[in-house]
Amino acid sequence: MNQEQQTRIASGQGFIAALDQSGGSTPKALKLYGIDESEYGTDAEMFGLVHAMRTRIVTSPAFSGERVLGAILFERTLDDQFDGRDAATYLWDVKGVVPFLKIDKGLEDEVDGVQMLKPIPGLEDLLARAKAKGVFGTKERSVIKQNNAGGIGRVLDQQFELGRQVLAAGLVPIIEPEVDIKAADKAEIETTLKQGLIERLDTIDASTPVILKLTLPDVDGFFRELVDHPSVLKVVALSGGYSRDDANARLARNPGVVASFSRALTEGLSARQSDDEFNTALDTAIESIYRASIA
């Protein structure tokens, strides 16, 4: 793995931008950006529009390594370009932003209060291609909706098994067992989840640490043991449906945890804005998330 990039993630100040909207989440992301489904007819047109949105974000003067540590890309973006350069290369060489890749193919149906990862066909080839493109790490998301110990255990077993495959390929996994913010027993889920994470992190060699991406907890500072664990490179938080103001406020109460926001990052951005308006709105968003991340 790239040691300079690892040091940047471990000790740099800032947050990881989640720019990995996939087929299922792209229509909603575009609608929030001011582009209705009536404005495109095919998947190719839809992905072209969302790539244009991502391009506008990453090429903006507001988006740079001064406040953004990393960015998570969708698989299609890996073979696309920003400003005439391969996407991952552009992020690191031009912006000083560490590139990550979303590798999961979505979620299975809910069983025992959780949604596991779908199979990832061609994983070995995808990891090799990502490595060759200059990607530093991967992201893979499961969802937990109930405090079911068996279900949570299976999610974590699957996540860590995949994480080991990613590490073996020379990349750093972002392990993401998201807790649904609407879960009635969210605090109890977080207790079960943290214990399960610690047990499995104890089996990971500290020389090849992982990144954890977690829902902002109900109890402030609840992830301190995870932040301090020798096998954890970084703990990042998803916005999970919270507004940017709410997500930032919760994040600032969790020292050592930084943002990896998607919807909260793009909140307030619009395809109808002029470049000046867009860049000003993006700068405001990035600054607020940066401040919450270093609080």
KEMARNU-210900 format. One record per residue (C-alpha): x, y, z; residue in one letter. Coordinates in Angstrom, 2 decimals. Each point is the difference from the previous one (the first is absolute). Layout:
BEGIN
    east   north      up code
       X       Y       Z    A
...
//
This chain:
BEGIN
    east   north      up code
    0.00    0.00    0.00    M
    1.04    3.62   -0.51    N
    1.76    1.05    3.22    Q
   -0.41    3.71   -0.72    E
   -3.74   -0.48   -0.42    Q
   -0.20   -2.13    3.15    Q
    1.76    2.71    2.02    T
   -2.35    2.60   -1.48    R
   -3.08   -1.95    1.12    I
    1.47   -0.84    3.40    A
    1.22    3.44    1.02    S
   -1.42    2.54   -2.45    G
   -2.77    2.41    0.95    Q
   -3.24   -0.12   -1.93    G
   -2.65   -2.48   -1.12    F
   -0.78   -2.59   -2.67    I
   -2.53    1.06   -2.64    A
   -2.42   -2.76   -1.02    A
   -0.54    0.46   -3.75    L
   -1.02   -3.60   -0.63    D
   -3.71    0.24   -0.82    Q
   -0.90   -3.22   -1.81    S
   -2.87   -1.09   -2.24    G
   -2.47   -0.19    2.86    G
    0.86    3.34    1.63    S
    0.79    2.06   -3.12    T
   -3.60    1.06   -0.87    P
   -0.48    1.41    3.50    K
    3.40    1.72   -0.06    A
   -0.83    1.58   -3.37    L
   -3.42    1.12    1.21    K
    1.57    1.73    3.00    L
    2.40    1.61   -2.47    Y
   -2.94    1.38   -1.95    G
   -0.11   -2.54   -2.85    I
   -3.34   -1.81   -0.31    D
   -0.37   -3.54   -1.33    E
   -1.85    1.43   -3.00    S
    3.28    1.58   -1.14    E
    1.65   -3.34   -0.83    Y
   -1.26   -3.16   -1.61    G
    2.75   -2.59    0.28    T
    2.48   -1.20    2.60    D
    2.82    1.38   -2.15    A
   -1.58    3.47    0.03    E
   -0.61   -0.25    3.76    M
    3.60   -1.00    0.75    F
    1.26    2.69   -2.35    G
   -1.92    2.63    1.96    L
    1.22   -1.21    3.38    V
    3.58   -0.14   -1.31    H
   -0.39    3.62   -1.11    A
   -1.12    0.84    3.56    M
    3.00   -1.81    1.49    R
    2.32    1.69   -2.46    T
   -1.37    3.40    0.95    R
    0.66   -0.80    3.66    I
    3.55   -1.35   -0.27    V
    1.20    2.62   -2.51    T
   -1.37    2.86    2.12    S
    2.62    2.22    1.68    P
   -1.80   -0.77    3.28    A
    0.90   -3.72   -0.25    F
    3.62   -0.73    0.87    S
    2.25   -1.93    2.34    G
    0.13    2.96    2.38    E
   -3.33   -1.08    1.45    R
   -0.90   -3.26   -1.79    V
    2.13   -3.03    0.93    L
   -1.55   -2.49   -2.40    G
   -2.85   -0.63   -2.40    A
   -1.97   -3.21   -0.63    I
   -0.79   -0.70   -3.65    L
   -2.63   -2.16   -1.68    F
    1.39   -2.85   -2.14    E
   -1.07    1.64   -3.28    R
    1.92    3.13    1.03    T
    3.21   -2.04    0.21    L
    0.07   -0.23   -3.79    D
   -1.17    3.59   -0.47    D
    1.96    3.23    0.08    Q
    0.04    3.29    1.84    F
    1.30    2.90   -2.10    D
    1.61   -2.34   -2.52    G
    1.81   -2.25    2.49    R
   -0.85   -3.38    1.51    D
   -2.29    0.67    2.96    A
    2.20   -1.55    2.71    A
    3.15    1.57   -1.44    T
   -1.66    3.42   -0.14    Y
   -1.08   -0.20    3.63    L
    3.48   -0.80    1.32    W
    2.33    1.76   -2.45    D
   -2.02    3.17   -0.51    V
   -2.03    0.37    3.18    K
    2.04   -1.90    2.60    G
   -3.10   -2.06    0.87    V
    0.38   -3.74    0.69    V
   -2.20   -2.13   -2.33    P
   -2.24   -2.81    1.27    F
   -2.35   -2.29   -1.94    L
   -3.46   -1.31    0.93    K
    0.19   -3.72   -0.83    I
   -3.28   -1.37    1.36    D
   -2.87   -0.91   -2.34    K
   -2.79    0.98    2.36    G
   -1.94   -1.75    2.74    L
   -1.81   -3.27    0.46    E
   -3.58    0.03    1.34    D
   -0.33    0.46    3.75    E
    0.39   -3.16    2.10    V
    0.35   -0.02    3.82    D
   -0.08    3.81    0.07    G
    2.95    0.49   -2.36    V
    0.78    0.36   -3.70    Q
    3.13   -1.84   -1.07    M
    2.17    0.81   -3.00    L
   -0.97   -1.56   -3.31    K
    2.66   -2.18   -1.64    P
    2.74    1.94   -1.81    I
    0.81   -1.89   -3.22    P
    3.43    0.70   -1.46    G
    1.26    1.42    3.31    L
    3.63   -1.02   -0.51    E
    0.14    1.68   -3.40    D
   -1.75    3.12    1.31    L
    2.49    0.34    2.85    L
    2.94   -0.46   -2.36    A
   -1.44    2.61   -2.39    R
   -0.57    2.44    2.85    A
    3.57   -0.49    1.25    K
    1.38    0.57   -3.50    A
   -2.07    3.21   -0.30    K
    1.56    1.41    3.19    G
   -2.91   -0.64    2.37    V
    1.01   -0.17    3.68    F
   -2.99   -1.78    1.53    G
   -3.49   -1.37   -0.41    T
   -3.42    0.48    1.57    K
   -2.65   -2.65    0.61    E
   -3.34    0.72    1.74    R
   -2.37   -2.23    1.97    S
   -3.02    1.20    2.00    V
   -1.16   -0.91    3.52    I
   -3.63    0.73    0.93    K
   -0.58   -2.00    3.19    Q
    2.02   -1.06    3.03    N
    0.21   -3.63   -1.06    N
    3.32   -1.43    1.21    A
    0.02   -2.80   -2.58    G
   -0.72    2.35   -2.89    G
    2.57    2.57    1.14    I
    2.59   -2.75    0.42    G
   -0.57   -1.23   -3.55    R
    0.31    3.53   -1.39    V
    3.31    0.48    1.79    L
    1.34   -3.42   -1.01    D
   -0.79    0.78   -3.63    Q
    1.48    3.49    0.23    Q
    3.26   -1.18    1.55    F
    0.34   -2.94   -2.40    E
   -0.31    2.44   -2.90    L
    2.32    2.41    1.79    G
    2.71   -2.66    0.12    R
   -0.35   -0.58   -3.74    Q
    0.41    3.73   -0.57    V
    3.07    0.14    2.25    L
    1.51   -2.99   -1.85    A
   -0.37    1.99   -3.23    A
    2.06    2.84    1.48    G
   -2.95    2.33    0.63    L
   -1.59    1.33    3.21    V
   -3.65   -0.93    0.64    P
   -2.57    2.41    1.36    I
   -2.18   -2.38    2.02    I
   -3.51    1.49    0.13    E
   -2.67   -1.70    2.14    P
   -2.49    2.89   -0.13    E
   -2.60    0.22    2.77    V
   -3.37    1.28   -1.21    D
   -0.58    3.33    1.77    I
   -3.72   -0.87    0.20    K
    0.60   -3.25    1.91    A
   -2.06   -0.04    3.20    A
    2.87   -1.61    1.94    D
    2.85    1.96   -1.63    K
    1.98    0.49    3.24    A
   -0.21   -3.72    0.81    E
    1.10   -0.89   -3.52    I
    3.04    2.25    0.42    E
    1.01   -1.78    3.20    T
   -0.22   -3.42   -1.66    T
    1.76    1.30   -3.11    L
    2.90    1.58    1.87    K
    0.71   -3.18    1.95    Q
   -0.08   -2.04   -3.20    G
    2.31    2.44   -1.74    L
    2.55   -0.07    2.82    I
    0.04   -3.81    0.03    E
    0.71   -0.14   -3.73    R
    2.44    2.92   -0.04    L
    2.09   -1.90    2.55    D
    0.63   -2.58   -2.76    T
    1.29    2.60   -2.51    I
    3.75    0.65   -0.18    D
    0.69    3.59    1.08    A
    2.48    0.33   -2.90    S
   -2.95   -0.29   -2.42    T
   -2.73    2.07    1.66    P
   -3.55    0.50   -1.25    V
   -2.33    2.99   -0.12    I
   -3.42   -0.12    1.67    L
   -2.98    1.93   -1.37    K
   -2.77    0.19    2.59    L
   -3.29    1.73    0.65    T
    0.33    2.93    2.42    L
   -0.69   -1.49    3.46    P
   -2.73    0.91    2.48    D
    2.58    0.25    2.82    V
    2.63    2.70   -0.54    D
    3.55   -1.36   -0.16    G
   -1.28   -3.58   -0.22    F
    2.58   -1.03   -2.60    F
    3.08    1.10    1.96    R
    1.21   -3.60    0.45    E
   -0.27   -0.51   -3.75    L
    1.81    3.27   -0.79    V
    2.85   -1.10    2.30    D
    0.17   -3.63   -1.19    H
    3.42   -0.80   -1.53    P
   -1.60   -1.79   -2.95    S
   -2.12    3.02   -0.98    V
    1.47    2.55   -2.40    L
   -2.99    2.35    0.30    K
   -3.60    0.07    1.19    V
   -2.27    1.94   -2.35    V
   -3.70    0.73    0.33    A
   -2.78   -0.12   -2.57    L
   -2.75    2.62    0.09    S
   -2.65   -2.73   -0.29    G
   -2.91    2.27   -0.81    G
    0.75    2.68    2.60    Y
    0.01    3.56   -1.33    S
    3.43    1.58   -0.35    R
   -0.49    2.22    3.05    D
   -1.13   -2.95    2.13    D
    2.74   -2.30   -1.32    A
    2.66    2.64    0.61    N
   -1.23    0.65    3.53    A
    0.03   -3.72    0.84    R
    3.40   -0.46   -1.61    L
    1.57    2.85    1.96    A
   -1.00   -1.80    3.23    R
    2.02   -3.09   -1.02    N
    3.72    0.86    0.19    P
    2.26   -2.00   -2.29    G
   -2.81   -0.81   -2.45    V
   -0.09    1.83   -3.36    V
   -2.74    0.32   -2.58    A
   -0.59   -2.13   -3.07    S
   -3.18    1.70   -1.13    F
   -1.89   -0.35   -3.27    S
   -3.43    1.62    0.16    R
    1.11    2.44    2.70    A
    2.90    1.07   -2.23    L
   -2.11    0.66   -3.09    T
   -2.89    1.58    1.92    E
   -0.75    3.41   -1.51    G
    1.84   -0.62   -3.29    L
   -2.00    0.40   -3.21    S
    0.54   -0.51   -3.69    A
   -1.76    3.36   -0.49    R
    2.63    1.95    1.97    Q
    2.58    2.11   -1.80    S
    3.60   -1.09    0.52    D
    0.51    2.76    2.57    D
   -3.17   -0.98    1.87    E
    0.92   -3.68   -0.13    F
    3.57    0.54    1.19    N
   -1.16    2.24    2.84    T
   -2.60   -2.56    1.13    A
    2.53   -2.84   -0.22    L
    2.60    2.01    1.91    D
   -2.53    0.63    2.78    T
   -0.85   -3.70    0.18    A
    3.64   -1.14   -0.02    I
    1.03    2.55    2.63    E
   -2.82   -0.97    2.37    S
    0.76   -3.74   -0.35    I
    3.74    0.64    0.36    Y
   -0.54    2.00    3.20    R
   -2.20   -2.71    1.48    A
    2.59   -2.64   -0.94    S
    2.87    1.77    1.77    I
   -2.03    1.16    2.98    A
//
